[in-house]
Every structure is written in structure tokens, then in C-alpha cells.
């Protein structure tokens, strides 16, 4: 089932790639550089929220993609999942997250 979910996400991102690239070109100045000397567009990333329904036959159905997903938490589990997501995102871009003392992640 997880492979099917991954396929839905991959196909969705591939289908949206032209619009994502257009938005990137509009929102960045390719001649500018960050403080680290890297072009600004190499320091950008986005997090999308995929709402996927899994039916009785374990088939995933894409309901919507949120370009601005909520990071608020309604439960301890939700807080843990979203905190780890943010920690992983910061790690991927080379920033060390400051969550080592957060008891909900222990």
C-alpha cells in the first residue's frame, strides 16, 4: 500500500512540476546569492501536505494537496509527527534543529 501512496505523490509532483518551476522563476532572482555564496534558488524548499484517502481495498485516492499545510497540532501524536517533519526538513537543508530537549520527541 505504501508504494501505491508514493506513486500517487510522485505522479502528482511530476504533473505540477511545470507550475512549480514557473513559480520558482518568478519568486527568485537568479543573479543574487545567499550569505553562504550559493545562488538563492538552491536554498529554497517547499513542504506540501497531501490528503490521501485509503479505501477498503487499500487503494489510495488523492483528495487534495495543500501548498500551505498547517503545522499546528491538535494532539500529542500530531505534535510529534509535525515536529519530526520539521526536524527532518531542517536536517535536509543543513540546519541543526534545536529540539533535543523537547520531551515529546523522546
N, C-alpha and C positions, 0 to 999 in steps of 0.2 A: 504494500500500500504506500509506503513512504517513497518508493521510486515513482509511483504514479503522481504523488503530490509534487515531487521535484520536477517531473516532466511538465506539469501544469505551470509551475513557477517559471521554469526555463522558457517555455513557449510564450508565456505572457511577456517576459522581459524582452525576448527576441522581437516580438511583434511591436513593442513600444520603443525599441531602440532608436529608430529614426527621430521620433519626437523628443526622446531624452537627449540625443546628441544636439538637436536644434536648440533646445533649452539651454544646454551647457554652453554652446557657442554664443548665445545671446547674453548670458549672465556673466561671462568671464572675459577678461582682456588678456589675450594670449601673449602679449608682449610684457606683461607685468610678472614680477617674481615675488615669492614669499621671502620672509626673513632668512630662510634657510637656503635661498638661491634657486629653489626649484620653481618651475612655472606654476602659477596659481592653480591651473586646471588639474595638475597632478595631485593636489592636496584636497580635492573635493570628493565627497561621497554622499550618498543618499540612503536612507533606510525606508523601505516600503513595508506596509502592512498588508498581508494577503489574507483575506477572509475566505476560507475554503470549507465547504460542507462535505462531509463524507456520508454517503448513503448506506443503506442496509447491506448492499453488496460490496462495501468498502471502496466504492468508486468516488474519487474526489471531484467536486464541482466548484469552480471559481465563482464566488459571489461578487467580490469587488476587490480592488486594490486601492489602498489608502496611501496617497502621496505624502500625507502629513499624519502618521499614526499617533495615537495618544500614548504617552509614556506615564500617565498617571496610573496608580494601582488601586484596585478595589479589594484586594485580598493579599495575605502574606505570600501565597504562591505566585500571584500576578506580579508582586513586587520583586520576588526572587528572579523570576524569568526575565523581566524587563531590566533589572539591574545587571544580570549576567549578559544580556544582549548588549547593553551599553558598554560594559567592560570589554567584551569581545570586539566591539566596533573600535574602541579606543586603542586596543592592542593591535588591531589590523593596521591602523594608521600610525603606529609607533608612539602613542602616548600612553604612559603608565596610569591606569585608573587609580584613584585614591579611595578604594573601597575595602581595603584589607581589614579594617576594624569594624565593618558593618556586620553585626551579629546575625542578620537574616541570611547572609551568604555562607555562614559557617556550616 
